[in-house]
Amino acid sequence: MTTPFADFQKQVIDEFRANHGRVGGMFEGARLVLLTTTGARTGRPHTTPVAFLADPDRLLVIASAGGADRHPAWFHNLAAEPRVTVETGPFTLEADAVVLQGDERDAVWARAVASDPGWAEYQRKTSRIIPVVALHPVRTTGVHLPADDLPAHLDERGLRPFWDTLREKKGRPTCARVTGPDTYDTLFAALSGVFASPPPLPSDAGTTAPFTLPVPGHWVDASHRPAREAGVVLYVHGGGFEMRMPDFERPLAYHLSKTADRPAFGLDYSLAPEHTFPVAHDELVSAYRALLAEGVPAERTVLFGESAGATLILEALPTLRDEGVPLPGGVVAVSAPTDFTVTSPSIDAPAGRDAVTREVMEHIVGQYLGGLPNDRAPQSPLHGDLTGLPRMLLVAGGNEALLDDSRRYAEAAAEAGVEVTLDVYDGMPHVFHLGVLAEPRPPVAATFLDRLAAWL
């Protein structure tokens, strides 16, 4: 049952979307955006019209609630989950919400009151300090007017400087070099112990399936949260498309689950050379679609792949996009082969010792493709259309022969408008992240999990 206010709000939202940001009635001429937050208790999306002020590099919204004694629901939602969607009318973007404090909040508040004295009246009605929130753009997800129509509409709503900043940011991945005390030798020593004696699955790991998927795999849960609320890490293992190592994959799935605070499902995809492309690709697409069909929120699903598994998740994304399937909230690709033409410069000139060589990659490509073209997508992800893909974290070791595969893919995805972070761990080889299985855990592995948790 809806309330009269909810009905009125829906009318405003529908009119806003139909007219690319313009509304009439009591809001005619107002500078509004539609703010979609994730319900703090329900996990469901909630859309609210809010007034805004525009800066060149952010949008500013004020949690006035008309001077009510409580903060509006959308403010509580973004305090719990800062990633939001903003519809301006001409374009839509994802943004990270930051509640302003101290002098910065006061300066923006004074500016708001100067532009509209009604804000001061709202403050007089309540004893709470009305919050001011900055929305920092992450990526543009849609442009809803022809290019020729954008300038006037942007000027009319005071959005031109903000739009110009968004356009300037396009095409540059966020890159970080991660340094630490570990070297190739210290990591190799730690991994030697792991491979000599596979780590047991921790005693608190849940292995009961919350539901059955139409593809083989295993559930591992360190979060003990319902998958339909918390989301799922869909973990795709490496092994050159032709091997799996469950004694190592299950403990790694446990650590991914613990870091992401949601259950993990490890996909046991069909292996080459008996099963060439697109068999494993299709199984991954089927697994993801099945998760959504079971009620797992797309925005709380994370695709995590290592080595060959990273290739598979990057292959699957354009397929899911083209099929109109809601895309995952995040993608993590570690040590990904992205170009099966094997032409990245680091293949023949890695910065240090690494197990992957040109000969290794040529064998893997031949086994997996079985004679199919190596310069076409989706099987060779770098050669595809990367527009409209979800935010992603690419991770590579500084010593990797495949380092330039990650670099080139990050640059191409960013140029296509995707939010991309590239972490390069100095001195580290292919799939160095397996150090998370070692006891004691080497510092580089702890850093990897810390950075993963922060990115998620």
N, C-alpha and C positions, 0 to 999 in steps of 0.2 A: 504494500500500500504506500503510495507516495503522498507527500505533503504539498500544500499549495506552493510553498517556497521551492521545493524540489522541482515541481512542474514549471515554475517561472524560470528557474535556473536552467532547466533543460531547453526551454524556448530560446533563452539568450545564447546558449551554446550552439544550438542548431542554426540560429540566425548568423552567428559569428562565422561558422564554418561555411555556410552557404554563400556568404558575401565577402569572403576573404578578409575577415577582421572588422567589417563595418556592422554596427548594430544601431537600431533606432530606439525610440521611446526614451525612457529616463536615462539611458546610457549613450544616447546619440552624442557623438563628438568625444566621448571618453576614450582614453588610451587604455585599452584592455588587452590582455592576453589570456589564453586558456592554459591553466596550470594543471598538469596531471601528476598526481603523487600516488605512491603505493600505500594502501591502508595499513597503519601500524599494527592493527589487530587482525584484519582480515586478509591482508596480502593482495587485495583486489585494487585495480586502478580507480582513482577518483579524480574527476575533472571539475575544476572550479574557475569561473571568470574572476580575474583579479586585475586591479589597476597597476600600472607600471610606470617607472621612470627609466629612461634609456641612458646608459653611458656608452662610450665607444667600445668597451670590452666586456660589458655585462649588462644585465637587466636587473632592476631593483623593484621589489614588491614589498608591500607593507601589510602586516597581519592585523589590520584594524578591527575586523569583524563588526564594523559599524559602531565601535565604541562599547562592545559587550564586555562583560567582566571576565570572559574566558577567551583564550587564544582560539582561532578558528581550527577546525579539524585538519585542514591542509597543512597548517604549521606543525602540528604534532606529527603528521605523517612524514614530512620532509626532515624533521629532526631525527626520526628513526631511520629513514632511508633517503639520503640526500640526492640520489640520482632521480631527476624529474624530466618530464617532457613539457616543452613550451610550444604552444601554437600561437604565432603572431598574426596569422591571417595570410600574409604573403609567403611565409616559410615556417617550417617546424624544425625544432632542434632538441637534442638532449642537453641537459645542463646539470651541473653540480651546485646544490644550494648551500650557501654559507650564511649563517646568522651573524649579522654584524654586531660588534660590541664597542663599548666605550666611545672615544672621540669620533671614530669612523661612523658609528651608528648615528650619533648626534648630528654630525655634519650632513648626512643624507636626510635625516629627519627634517632639519631646518630647510633644506632645499625643497623637500616635499611640501612643507607648510607654505613656503613662499610661492610655490606654483599653484597650490590649492588650499586655502585656509580651512577647508572642511576637515583636513587631517587633524588640525589643532582642536576642532570641536570634538572629534572622536576621542582624542586623548583626555579632554576635560570630562568626558562621561565615565571614565574608568580609572581605577586606581592602579591597574597594571601598566607597566611600560610597554607600549606597543612595539613589537619587534619589527626590524627591518631586515630583509633577506636579499642577498646578492645571488643572482643566478649566473654562474659562469659557464659559457658554452663549451660543450664537449665536441659535438659534431652536428652538422646540419643533416637532417634526415629527409627533408622534402622541400621543394619549391613549388608553390601552388598557383603562380601567375606566370604568364608569358614574360620573357625577359624584357620586352618593350614596356610592359605594364608595371614593372617593379619600381623604377625610380620615383614616379609620382606618388605611388602608394606608400613607399618608404618615407618620403619627405613629409607626407601628410600626417604620419603617425610618429615622426621623430626617430625613425629606426635606421636612417641612412648610415650614420657613423658606425652603428653596431653591425649592420650588414657588411659594410666595407671591411671591418675587422675580421668577420667570419671568412670572407673571401680571401683575405691575405693569409689566414692561418691554413687554408686548404693546401695540401700537398707536402706537409712536413710531419714526419713521424716524430714522436717524442723518444729520444734516444738517451740511454744511460750506460756508462761503463761502470761495472761493479768490480771493485777491487777488494782484496782481503788477504789474510795471511796464507791461505792455501796455495799450493802449487800443483802441477800435474803429478809430481811424485807423492805428495801427501795424500792427494785424492786417490791415486792408484793404490796406495797402501791400504786405505780405508775400504775401497771396493774389493780388494783381494780378500779381505776377511769376510765380506758379505757373500762373495761367490763361493768361498770355501765352505761356508755354513749359512744357508739361507735363513733369514730372520723369521721367527714364528709370528703368526698373526696375533696381535695383542689380545689379551683375555677379554677386554671390554668391547671388542669388535662385534657388532651385530651382523649376522649373515642371513637373516630371514628376509625373503623377498617380500616387499610390501605389495607387489602385484607381479604377474607374469608377463614377460615381454615375448614377442614372437621371434626373437633372435637369441642365440646362445650367449651366455655371459654369467657374471657373478655379482651379487650385491655385497658391499662392505659398508658398514655404517659406524662411524665414530661419533656421530652427532646425536643419535637417538631422537631425531626429529622426524615428523611425517614428511615423506617425499612430496606429497601433494601441497604442502604448505611451504616447506623449506626450500624445495627445488632439488635438483640432482646434479652431481658431477658425472657426466658421461665420459668415461676414461677409455681411451683407445691406445693400446700398447704398441711399442715398437717391435723390432725384430726383422727388419728388412722385408716385410710382408710375408715372410716364410717361416717364422717360428714364434712360439709363445713360451713364456716361462712363468707359469702360475705361482710358483713358490716366491717369486719376487713381485709379480704384478699385484697380488692380493695385499701384501703389506704396503705397497706404494698406494694402492687405492685407499687403504685405511688412512694414510697420512694426508692424502688429498681430501678425503671426507672430513677429517679433523680440522684441517686448515680452512676449508670452505664452509664448515659448519652445516653440512647437508649430506645426505647419503650419496654414495658413489656406486655406479654400475659400470663394471669393466666388460667391455664388448669382446667376445671371443670370435672375431671375424674369420671367415674362411681364408686359408693360406695359399700363397703361390708356391710352386708353379702349377699345382693342380687347379687352382682357382685364380684366374687372371682378372684384370680390370674388365668389367665394373662390379664383380661379385661383392668384394668387401665394401666398396663404395655404396652399393645398394643396401647392404645389410646395415650400415651405419645410418643411412637415411631412414630406413625402416625403423630402427631402434629409436631414433629421435622422434619420429612421428608417433610412435607408440607411447612414448613418455607423455607427449602432449595429449594424446587421446585418453590417457589415464588420469588427466587432470593436473599434471605437473606444470606449473607456470613457465612459459617460455623464457620470461625475463629473469627467472631464478635458476635457469638451467645453464650450466657451464660445460662447454666442450673442451676437454683436455686431451691433447695428443702428444706423444713423444716419437721422434724420428719418423718411421713409416706411419705411425698413428697420427702424427701431426700433419703429414701429407693428406691422409684420409679426411681429417676434419676440414682442412682447407679446400679439398675437393668438394665436400658435401655442401658447403655454404652457398655457392651459386646455384646448386641444384635446388636446395630448399627455398632460396629466394625466388627462383623462376617458377616454382610450383606454388608460390603464394603462402608458404608455411611460415608462421611466426618464427622469427629467428631467435637464437639463444641470447641471453643477457651478456654473455662473455665467452671469449674463445682464447685458449692458451695453447700455443704451439711451441714445443721445445725441440730444438735441433731439427728443424723441418727441412727435408728436401722439397724444394718448390719448383725446380726447373729440371725436367728430365732430359733436356738436351745436354746436361752436364757441361755447361759453358761458363759457370761462375768462376771468376779468377782465382778465388781461394781454393778451388778444387785441386789445382796444381801448385799452389803456393800458400799453404796454411801457415799461420804465424808460429805454430809450435807443433808438438807431437799430438797425433790424433789417429784413431783406429780406422777412420774412413779415408779411403783413397779413391782415385778415379776408377781403378779396377773394381773396387767394391761397389761403387755406384753403378757402373756399367752392368755388372752382374745383376744388381737389384732391379734396375730398370728393365733389363731383358726378361727376367723372371716374372715381373709384375705385369708388364704390358703385353707380353706374348706376341710381339710383332706389331702392335698398334702404334700410331704416331706418338712421338715423344715431345712434340711441340704444340700440342693442343690441349685445351681444357675440356672437361674437368681433371683429366688424369694428370696433367702437368699444370698445377694451380697458377703459376705466374703468368701463364698465357691466356687467362680468362678475363672476363669482365668482373671487376671487383667492386663496382658501385653498389651502394646499399647494404654492404655487409656490416655485421655488428662489431662493437669494440673488441679489440684483440690485443693480447700480450704475446709478443714473440720473444723467445729466450734462446740464446746461443752462447757457446763457449768461444772465447777469444782465439783459441787454437783451432777451431773447427775448420775442416775442409769445406763444410757447408755454411760457413758464416755468411758468405756473400749471397747464398740463397735466401737467408733470412733478411739481410739488408735490402736486397733488390725487391723482395716481396713487400717489406714494410714501406719502402718508398712508393711502389706502385699502388698499394692500398691507400696510403695517405693521399696520393695524388687523385685517387678516385673518391676522396671525401670520407674515408673510413678513419675512425679514431684508432691510432696504432701506437703502442709503446714497444720499443725494442730495447731489451736488456742484454748487454754483452758482458759476460763474466770473464775478466782477464785471466789468461793462462789456462783456461779450462777446456777440456776436450768434449767430444760428442757425448750427449746424454749424461753430463756431469751430475745432473740432479739426482741420479740414483744414489748419491751419497747420503740422501735422507734416510736410507735403510741401515746405515752403519751405526754402530755403537762403540765408542762415543761418536756422536755426529760431528763431522768436520764443519768448521765455521761457514764454508761456502754453502753447504746444504741448509744450515740454519738460516742464512741470509736469503736463500732462495725461497724458503717457506714464508719467511717474514714479508718479503716483497710480494709474494703471491697473495698473502692474506691482505696486505694493504691495497693491492690493485683490485682485488675482488670487493 
